[in-house]
Amino acid sequence: MRAKYQSVLDLGEKLNIKNGDVKVEDGKLKIWGTASNQYEKNLLWDEIKKVGGENPSDIMADIKVDDTSVFAKHTVKSGESLSKIAKHYYGDAMKYNAIYEANKGILKSADLIHPGQELILPNL
């Protein structure tokens, strides 16, 4: 059971899930912990569904979110744009304006971002 969901456990470790634990009980893998934000929680659930299907019956996960005020935080890398970042996190490049609006305090324009800037990605 644990081997089947090893990629989920590895992702949880990579994301530094806090207060995480795993145990096998009653033929089910039970995992819990706290993700930094909703985006990381979604990544874990996506991996669970990838391994176990849309409604897996052999795993029980209780993943909480530490900071529900934002969807995610992102550090700008060279070559990125707000539309590219929006596409990655929201699946829609046109959501770039929501990122701009949430970061007006540090961004002068939606067309001008710099590597190293820490952006807040709002809940939509």
Secondary structure, DSSP 4 states (H G I P E B T S, - for coil): -TTTTHHHHHHHHHTT-EEEEEEEETTEEEEEEEESSHHHHHHHHHHHHHHH-SS-SSEEEEEEES-TT-SEEEE--TT--HHHHHHHHHS-GGGHHHHHHHTTTT-SBTTB--TT-EEEE---
